[in-house]
Amino acid sequence: MTNHPEQSCVTLSQFIGQERVRAALQGRIDKARESGHAMPHLILSAGQDMGKLTLAKAVANAIGVDFSFKNCGEISNTTDLTG
């Protein structure tokens, strides 16, 4: 997995476009905060250079957790998904 310490500069409000997606994610983040429960895992799927990594960093910042990611090609079994 790849860690990204530079994520601190990315916020949901800085994510341009995809207002519907942004609003839906913000709603899930708010609900998780209010309930005191963790937000479920999130899988983002889109074409190359569509902002998945930036959006994932923004979500991680919004909920105050560290961020790491795996590319699909790096996953061959379930143990590859553990941090």
C-alpha positions in Angstrom: 0.0 0.0 0.0 1.1 3.5 -0.6 0.9 6.2 2.1 0.4 9.8 1.2 1.5 12.3 3.9 0.9 15.3 1.6 -2.9 14.7 1.8 -3.4 17.4 4.4 -3.9 20.0 1.7 -6.9 18.3 0.1 -10.5 19.0 1.2 -13.9 18.0 -0.2 -14.6 21.7 -0.9 -11.5 21.9 -3.1 -12.6 18.9 -5.2 -14.0 20.5 -8.3 -16.9 19.0 -10.2 -19.0 16.0 -9.3 -21.2 18.0 -6.9 -23.7 15.1 -6.5 -20.9 12.7 -5.5 -19.3 15.3 -3.2 -22.6 15.9 -1.5 -23.3 12.2 -1.0 -19.9 11.6 0.5 -20.3 14.6 2.8 -23.6 13.2 4.0 -22.0 9.8 4.8 -19.1 11.5 6.5 -21.5 13.6 8.6 -23.6 10.6 9.5 -20.5 8.6 10.6 -19.3 11.5 12.8 -22.8 12.0 14.4 -23.2 8.3 15.2 -19.6 7.9 16.4 -19.2 4.9 14.1 -16.5 4.4 11.5 -17.4 5.1 7.9 -17.6 1.9 5.9 -14.9 1.1 3.3 -15.1 3.1 0.1 -14.3 1.8 -3.4 -14.0 4.4 -6.1 -14.2 3.3 -9.7 -13.7 5.5 -12.8 -11.3 6.0 -15.7 -7.7 7.0 -15.4 -7.1 10.6 -14.3 -10.7 11.2 -13.2 -9.8 12.3 -9.6 -10.3 9.1 -7.6 -7.1 9.5 -5.7 -7.7 13.2 -4.9 -11.3 12.4 -3.8 -10.1 9.6 -1.6 -7.5 11.9 0.1 -10.2 14.5 0.7 -12.5 11.9 2.3 -9.6 10.7 4.5 -8.9 14.2 5.6 -12.6 14.9 6.3 -12.9 12.0 8.7 -9.4 12.5 10.1 -7.8 9.2 9.2 -4.5 8.2 7.5 -4.7 7.4 3.8 -3.3 4.5 1.8 -4.4 2.9 -1.4 -4.0 -0.1 -3.6 -4.4 -0.4 -7.4 -6.5 -3.3 -8.6 -3.5 -4.8 -10.3 -1.7 -5.1 -7.0 -4.5 -7.3 -5.4 -4.2 -11.0 -5.9 -5.8 -12.2 -2.6 -7.6 -10.9 0.5 -4.4 -10.5 2.5 -3.2 -7.9 0.0 -6.0 -5.6 1.4 -4.7 -5.5 5.0 -2.7 -2.5 6.1 
